[in-house]
Amino acid sequence: MEEEVTLEELKEALDDWKDKFELISSKWPDASIEDQIKILGFLEDKAKKIKENKKLPMGFKDILQPD
C-alpha cells in the first residue's frame, strides 16, 4: 500500500511545478498546455544530461582541475 502524500509535500510539489510551468509559459505563451508539458519534459531531460556531463569522474578531479 502506498503512503499518502502529506499536505506539506503537496504544497512543495505545487510550488516546484508552478515555477517551472511559469518559465515554460513565458517562453512559449502560444503553446497549448499539452505542448508546454512536453517542452518541460524535454528540458528537464536535457538539464539532467547537462548536469551529469558536468560531474567529474571519480578520482580524476586533481588531474582535470589542478589547483
Secondary structure by P-SEA (a helix, b strand, c coil): ccccccaaaaaaaaaaaaaaaaaaaaacccccaaaaaaaaaaaaaaaaaaaaaaccccccccccccc
